[in-house]
Amino acid sequence: MEQKDIRIKIFNNHYTLKGDDVELLEKSAQYVDTLMHKVQNDIPNQSDFTVAIVSALNIAENYYREKNNNFVLDQNYKSLINGLNAQVKEINEYIDSNT
């Protein structure tokens, strides 16, 4: 895909970025902007740097929580598939022994 210049606004600052998925980049920028304003409201009188760091930590925490949830889902899925495969094998053995 072709890289496009994308103008976004985060925490009252404008940035021009390059990306191939304009919608995803705009959505991501809106998420970061919203989170930074929430952090600023939750802990007022902090520097922009502190707001950015706390926001980044929140994003990282959400990422790892989601990644861990997906790992658990993947493990549950694998366990389910293994169980189903074992049942199919038993059924096949039963059919083979009775034909």
C-alpha angles and dihedrals in degrees: 000000000000118000112237131196109248123191114209137170122221123175093344093310126110122222133183111213135174121234144141098226107058094177094051093047092049091047091049092048091050090051092051092045093050092047093049092051090048091051090048090052092046095049107024125192094037124132120258087248092057091047089051093049094048090047091050090050090051091050091048091048091051090048094051093043090053092044090051091048090051090049090053090047090049091051091048090048092050091048091050092048091048090051092049092048090052090051092048089050091051091049091049091049090049091050092047093050093049100048 
